[in-house]
Amino acid sequence: MRISEMFYSIQGEGFLCGVPSLFVRTTGCNLRCSFCDSPHTSWNPEGEEHSLNEIMEIAARYPSRHVVITGGEPYLQNELPELCDRF
């Protein structure tokens, strides 16, 4: 699975605003939204391939019980359903 970055922060939007969260940012997007604020994950995708086991090992380093999978467009990642099941 191609991942741009993983980081621990505070959820800033929606119902869970303020909840400490692990963000898993995928890379690559086919939507080309004019308001895109992440060209490094959309227009010019950057990132490295990681196995699901590697992603889970990295995730285990963080104290978060909440995960936000973001992008790019996460639904372009074939492994997304299995990653969600593992989390």
C-alpha positions as CSV (number, residue, x, y, z in Angstrom):
1,M,0.0,0.0,0.0
2,R,1.4,3.4,-1.0
3,I,1.6,5.7,2.0
4,S,2.7,9.4,2.0
5,E,2.9,9.7,5.7
6,M,1.7,8.5,9.1
7,F,1.5,10.9,12.1
8,Y,-0.2,11.4,15.4
9,S,-2.2,14.6,15.9
10,I,-5.6,16.0,17.0
11,Q,-8.6,15.4,14.7
12,G,-9.7,18.8,13.6
13,E,-12.9,18.2,11.8
14,G,-16.3,16.6,12.3
15,F,-17.9,14.8,15.2
16,L,-14.6,13.6,16.6
17,C,-13.0,17.0,16.5
18,G,-10.4,17.2,19.4
19,V,-9.8,13.4,19.6
20,P,-6.1,12.4,19.5
21,S,-5.8,10.3,16.3
22,L,-3.3,8.5,14.1
23,F,-3.5,9.7,10.6
24,V,-2.6,7.4,7.7
25,R,-2.2,9.4,4.6
26,T,-2.3,7.4,1.3
27,T,-1.0,8.9,-1.9
28,G,-2.4,9.1,-5.4
29,C,-5.7,10.6,-6.5
30,N,-7.7,10.6,-9.7
31,L,-10.2,13.3,-8.7
32,R,-8.2,16.5,-9.4
33,C,-10.3,18.7,-7.2
34,S,-9.6,22.4,-7.7
35,F,-9.4,23.0,-3.9
36,C,-6.9,20.2,-3.3
37,D,-4.5,21.2,-0.5
38,S,-2.2,18.1,-0.8
39,P,-0.5,18.1,-4.2
40,H,2.1,15.8,-2.8
41,T,-0.6,13.1,-2.4
42,S,-2.7,14.0,-5.4
43,W,-1.2,15.8,-8.4
44,N,2.3,14.7,-7.7
45,P,2.0,11.6,-5.6
46,E,4.9,10.9,-3.2
47,G,5.3,8.0,-0.8
48,E,6.6,4.6,-0.2
49,E,5.1,1.1,-0.5
50,H,4.4,-0.5,2.8
51,S,3.0,-3.9,3.6
52,L,-0.1,-4.0,5.8
53,N,2.1,-5.6,8.5
54,E,4.5,-2.7,8.3
55,I,1.7,-0.2,8.6
56,M,0.4,-2.0,11.7
57,E,3.9,-2.0,13.2
58,I,4.2,1.7,12.7
59,A,0.7,2.3,14.0
60,A,1.6,0.4,17.2
61,R,4.1,3.1,18.1
62,Y,1.4,5.6,18.7
63,P,-1.0,5.8,21.7
64,S,-4.1,6.6,19.6
65,R,-7.2,4.5,19.7
66,H,-8.7,6.4,16.7
67,V,-7.3,6.2,13.1
68,V,-8.1,8.5,10.2
69,I,-7.3,7.1,6.8
70,T,-6.9,10.0,4.4
71,G,-5.3,10.8,1.1
72,G,-5.0,11.3,-1.8
73,E,-7.9,9.0,-2.5
74,P,-7.7,6.0,-0.1
75,Y,-10.3,4.1,-2.1
76,L,-7.7,3.7,-4.9
77,Q,-5.7,1.4,-2.6
78,N,-6.7,-2.2,-3.2
79,E,-5.6,-3.1,0.4
80,L,-7.9,-0.5,2.0
81,P,-10.7,-2.9,3.2
82,E,-8.2,-5.3,4.8
83,L,-6.3,-2.3,6.4
84,C,-9.7,-1.1,7.9
85,D,-10.4,-4.6,9.2
86,R,-7.0,-4.8,10.9
87,F,-7.5,-1.4,12.6
